[in-house]
Amino acid sequence: MAKNTIPSPQGGSQPTPKNNKSRHEKIKRACLGLPPRGRKYRFYGTKEKTDCFADNLEEFFTENRTPYDDDHIDKVNRAVRSFLNNCSSVIPPLFSPHEIWKHCTITLLPKKNKDPKFPLNYRPISPISCVAKLFEKIPLSRIRAFSDTHHLIPDFQHGFRKKISTCHQLLRTINKIIDGFNNHRTPGGVFLDVEKAFDRVWHNEPFKLQLTQSAQELEVSRLEHPREVICPPLLYSLYTYDFPTSPTVEVCLFADAAAILSQSHSPEAVRKNLQSYLGKLKKWLSLWRIPVNTSKSQVIIFKKGNFENRLNPLKLFRNPIPWCDEVLYLGVTLDKKLTFRSHI
């Protein structure tokens, strides 16, 4: 059995030999060893590794389940089926998800500073063919034009929109915090971590596992699965167009990066505002099967001077969200005094 695992860099497109070689070398350097390993570094066999990766990726692409509102899900499914059955125009077979050009090869790359013994610590990369990208751009341009004309995406959602970037949302968030300081009020915020927003969609398509082995290299990560790369960010913004709002909070979204800000006369009042909003958000998350990782979400009180936070933790789905002295939002570290020293 080979000593190193080199995931295949081949996707649906056909790169030039020079680019293909460079891409192959980058993936080769990224690999940390033969994954996954058992106890006492006993190497698993080829079939065991294949089954391990397949089970992990099957769970990775599985739709979110309970404790969500199944009645609402059934209602949505019936409405979609009714629309498709009564649609006057015939959907061309070219856009069927079963077409070969809609499938791609998933390459597993190890995450940085993660234990390579566990398949969960590998990031699936799925390049698609040029034909698939081309045909995704055709409906994408029409969907974007329709959504802009009818103002379907709320103004507080800045993700993947024309002439708007992460800098705009960061400036908006920071200005809200500074505005609280200037008005002698205490600002605070909860920064939510949405789990696999673009990967867990409502579908029942199976994936296929292919295993090849040679004397020098072993491929255990070639998976065929219907996968769209260009459309999901815009579709996610449309999917969450009715993200709940409240007069006591400011919602700042950039795709799946959510920051909920509030300001009041005291830290306890800020905590109550945020907790009240999380109760409202919980119902919306249950309706649309959107999971939030509370262990990676963070809450912070922004306050000048010496302040020792002894507030009770916020809770979402009965899980506590920890208080922090600094949070990471859109690549920028915000500390409780907003000095940016940790980021610099």
Secondary structure as UniProt FT lines:
FT   HELIX           17..30
FT   HELIX           39..41
FT   HELIX           46..60
FT   HELIX           70..85
FT   HELIX           93..95
FT   TURN            97..98
FT   HELIX           100..102
FT   STRAND          103..105
FT   STRAND          107..110
FT   TURN            112..113
FT   TURN            116..117
FT   HELIX           119..121
FT   STRAND          122..125
FT   HELIX           130..149
FT   TURN            150..151
FT   TURN            155..156
FT   TURN            159..160
FT   TURN            162..163
FT   HELIX           166..182
FT   TURN            183..184
FT   STRAND          186..194
FT   TURN            197..199
FT   STRAND          208..213
FT   STRAND          218..226
FT   HELIX           232..239
FT   TURN            240..242
FT   TURN            247..248
FT   STRAND          250..254
FT   TURN            255..256
FT   STRAND          257..264
FT   HELIX           267..288
FT   TURN            294..296
FT   STRAND          298..301
FT   STRAND          314..316
FT   TURN            317..318
FT   STRAND          319..321
FT   STRAND          326..329
FT   TURN            330..331
FT   STRAND          332..335
FT   TURN            336..337
FT   TURN            341..343
//
